[in-house]
């Protein structure tokens, strides 16, 4: 099932349910993900999150909730939303100057990214973010993805490191013909976690580099 509960996370026995986001959750998702410092001007945040609203209109009977996107809400037993995670193809994959169409089609079925992971202040440090991320990883692993990527503020390097993510200033990936994709985001660190034994990590130009993600 896509709606599941997890054990109590606090001394007050607050039970958290993680469920698939629905089209009616558009405002909730925007409110949650807006808690993350997106390094944008406040007036630019709604436009940046509009693709997430659009993704909510898609549905899928497969392991991902909304076709190539996976959108989850964490809520209390009373139905109060306390956290959210939004995942989907990275924007750089759609850059035809960088990624040929045939490579794009394979990449979006093997590599995805966490666009936003947020928990409201009153419920932080209770394992909710870890649970949301774990649930997303599980869904992408079941869907045949080889790696999940994300970008984060520098002070979160240890947090994601404890969860199995490798962080660097650049995201580096070797394509099927040996071409190197190197992505950087000013002000962010990039991180990745392998989800398949077909993928591995090598070092290229001093960077931890994902390889084998497009292997059959």
C-alpha positions in Angstrom: 0.0 0.0 0.0 1.1 3.6 -0.6 -0.5 4.8 2.7 1.5 3.3 5.7 2.1 4.2 9.3 5.4 4.1 11.1 6.0 3.4 14.8 5.7 6.3 17.3 8.5 8.7 17.0 8.3 10.8 20.2 7.7 10.4 23.9 4.2 11.7 23.3 3.4 8.7 21.1 2.7 10.8 18.0 2.2 8.4 15.2 3.2 9.5 11.7 1.6 8.2 8.5 3.4 8.6 5.2 1.1 8.7 2.2 1.1 9.6 -1.5 0.3 13.3 -2.2 -2.9 14.0 -4.1 -3.9 16.9 -6.3 -5.7 18.4 -3.3 -2.3 18.6 -1.5 -0.9 21.3 -3.9 -1.0 24.1 -1.3 0.3 21.8 1.4 3.3 20.8 -0.6 4.1 24.3 -1.6 3.9 25.4 2.0 6.1 22.5 3.2 8.8 22.8 0.5 8.8 26.6 1.0 10.3 25.9 4.4 13.5 24.9 2.6 15.9 27.7 1.7 15.7 27.4 -2.1 18.3 30.2 -2.5 15.6 32.2 -4.4 14.0 35.5 -3.9 10.6 35.1 -2.1 8.7 36.3 -5.1 10.4 33.6 -7.3 9.5 30.6 -5.0 5.9 30.1 -6.2 7.0 29.9 -9.9 9.8 27.5 -9.0 7.4 25.2 -7.3 4.7 25.3 -10.0 6.1 22.2 -11.8 5.5 20.3 -8.5 1.8 21.3 -8.6 1.6 20.1 -12.2 3.2 16.8 -11.3 0.4 16.2 -8.9 -2.1 15.9 -11.8 -0.3 12.7 -13.0 -0.8 9.3 -11.5 0.8 6.0 -11.9 -0.1 2.4 -10.8 3.6 1.6 -10.6 6.0 2.0 -7.7 6.3 5.8 -8.2 3.3 8.0 -7.2 3.1 10.4 -10.2 4.8 8.8 -13.3 8.4 9.9 -13.1 7.8 11.9 -9.9 7.3 10.7 -6.3 5.5 13.0 -3.9 4.9 12.1 -0.3 3.2 13.7 2.7 3.9 12.8 6.3 1.0 13.5 8.7 0.0 12.8 12.3 -2.8 10.4 13.2 -5.1 13.5 13.3 -4.3 14.2 9.7 -2.0 17.3 10.3 0.7 17.5 7.6 4.1 17.7 9.3 6.5 16.9 6.4 6.9 16.3 2.7 9.3 15.0 0.1 9.2 15.7 -3.7 11.3 13.8 -6.1 11.6 13.6 -9.9 13.9 14.1 -12.9 16.6 16.7 -12.5 16.4 19.8 -14.6 19.9 19.3 -16.1 18.7 16.1 -17.7 16.3 18.1 -20.0 19.2 20.3 -21.3 19.4 19.0 -24.9 22.8 20.8 -25.3 24.2 18.7 -22.6 22.2 15.5 -22.7 21.2 13.8 -26.1 17.6 12.7 -26.4 18.4 9.0 -26.3 20.5 9.5 -23.1 17.8 11.6 -21.6 15.2 8.8 -22.0 17.4 6.3 -20.2 18.6 8.7 -17.5 15.1 9.7 -16.3 14.3 6.0 -15.8 17.5 5.3 -13.9 18.5 8.4 -12.0 16.2 10.8 -10.1 16.6 13.6 -7.6 15.1 14.9 -4.4 13.8 18.4 -5.2 12.6 19.1 -1.6 12.6 17.5 1.8 11.0 19.4 4.6 9.6 19.0 8.1 7.7 21.7 10.1 9.8 23.1 13.0 7.7 21.6 15.7 8.3 18.1 14.5 11.9 18.2 13.6 14.6 15.9 15.1 12.0 13.0 15.4 13.2 11.0 12.4 10.5 12.2 10.0 12.9 13.4 7.3 14.8 10.2 7.5 11.6 8.2 7.1 10.4 10.2 4.1 13.8 9.8 2.4 13.9 6.1 3.1 10.4 5.6 1.7 11.4 7.5 -1.4 14.6 5.5 -1.8 12.6 2.3 -1.5 10.1 3.3 -4.2 12.9 4.3 -6.7 14.8 1.1 -5.9 11.6 -1.0 -6.6 11.2 1.0 -9.9 14.6 0.0 -11.1 16.5 3.2 -10.5 20.2 3.0 -9.9 20.8 6.3 -8.0 19.1 9.1 -6.2 20.6 12.5 -6.1 20.0 15.7 -4.2 21.5 19.1 -3.4 21.8 20.5 0.1 23.2 23.3 2.2 26.7 22.7 3.4 25.7 22.3 7.1 23.7 19.2 6.2 26.7 17.2 4.8 27.0 15.1 8.0 23.2 14.5 8.1 23.1 13.1 4.6 26.4 11.3 5.1 24.9 9.3 7.9 22.1 8.3 5.5 24.5 6.9 3.0 24.9 9.9 0.7 28.2 11.0 -0.9 28.5 14.8 -1.0 30.7 16.9 -3.2 30.7 20.4 -4.8 29.8 18.8 -8.1 27.6 15.9 -9.2 29.6 13.7 -11.5 28.2 10.9 -13.6 29.7 8.8 -16.5 27.3 8.2 -19.3 26.8 5.0 -21.5 29.5 6.0 -24.0 32.0 7.2 -21.4 30.9 10.9 -21.6 31.2 12.7 -18.3 28.3 14.8 -16.9 29.5 17.3 -14.3 26.8 19.4 -12.6 27.4 22.2 -10.1 24.9 24.5 -8.3 26.3 27.7 -6.9 25.8 27.8 -3.1 24.9 24.1 -2.8 26.6 20.8 -2.3 25.5 17.9 -4.5 25.0 14.4 -3.1 24.1 10.9 -4.4 23.2 7.5 -3.1 23.4 4.3 -5.1 20.3 2.1 -5.2 21.4 -0.7 -7.5 24.4 -3.1 -7.5 24.8 -2.3 -11.2 26.0 1.2 -10.2 29.3 2.0 -8.5 31.5 4.9 -7.6 34.8 5.8 -9.2 37.1 8.9 -8.9 37.4 11.2 -11.9 39.4 14.4 -11.7 39.3 14.1 -8.0 35.5 13.8 -7.8 33.4 10.9 -6.6 31.7 9.8 -9.9 28.7 7.6 -10.5 29.2 4.9 -13.1 27.2 2.0 -14.4 23.8 3.6 -13.8 22.7 3.1 -17.4 23.8 -0.5 -17.5 21.1 -3.0 -18.3 
